[in-house]
Amino acid sequence: MNIAILGYGTVGSGVKEIIDHAVTKSTKQLHVSYILIRKGKAKTLPYMCDDIQTILEDASVDVVVETMGGLEPAHTYILQALKSGKHVVTANKAVIAAYLKEFTDAAREHNVRIYYEASTGGGIPWIEGLAKAMRIDEVDRIHGIFNGTSNYILDHMQRYHASFADILKEAQELGYAEANPESDVEGYDARYKLSILASMAFHARVPVDKIYCEGITKITKADIAIGRELGYVVKLLAIGKKAARGMSWAGLSMTRSSAAKGRMWGSSSRSAAVSANTGIPAVRRAASYTAKSPRPRSKMQKSS
């Protein structure tokens, strides 16, 4: 299978590395035909190019892997690839949230597929579980902890009685938070994911800009302490409900700590969790997932 990688940053180079060091039967069948780079950038590999038309006009390219991020030119290139009869794989939650219907319509019209599982909890995987649930029953509610970075910060603030700034700094040093963590800590990442999942589950576009969003940057040690005294923990939740007028929300919630035990709201460290509500209990269980990353020994723990 011949693939073209759009972009050669951290994600794009990572895709190439996996293919170059293929160890499974599936990955050994992949071959990188092109890597699209920005115009004016040095072509350090023989199959690098800076013109998308070169890729679109090559009938031997089976799959386009978009790793550029952002809305443009990712949106244009994905659409062009689908219309050129090429399958597309992307982890770009921003472009999927904005143009999912346009992409799926184009893919259907040109008899190809667009794969966006990696954009929204790909390691769990959420979209696959949701799709399976939707084959059997209607989904009227989606809720969960969609962002592992913010959950790590809140969990450690509560666990070690520490400030947001101190835990954020630690998370960055451990590689759990980006140098610019705005998308995670302001709730934007969770909002993109909720838009994608709600649009899919409710068979209607749920625009990102219509989802109320509140992050965790204003949470203080005092807030955590008050919640603890009342028997609550603080979580950044994303909630989507199917209703006559619709409702989707991504923001902070105080959850009873006793109720959290054994449930997804008790997810700690870098955990992420999602649940889809249906009328059939067995389906509801099948569509509920939790993914956890190993919890490192915190510096706060070392000093306590």
Secondary structure by P-SEA (a helix, b strand, c coil): cbbbbccccaaaaaaaaaaaaccccccccccccbbbbccccccccccccccaaaaaacccccbbbbcccccaaaaaaaaaaaaabbbbbbccaaaaaccaaaaaaaaaaacbbbbcccccccccccaaaaaaaaaccccccccccccaaaaaaaaaaaaccccaaaaaaaaaaaccccccccccccaaaaaaaaaaaaaaaaccccccccbbbbccccccaaaaaaaaaabbbbbbbbbbbbcccbbbbbbbbbccccccccccccccccccbbbbbcccaaaaaaaccccccccccccccccc
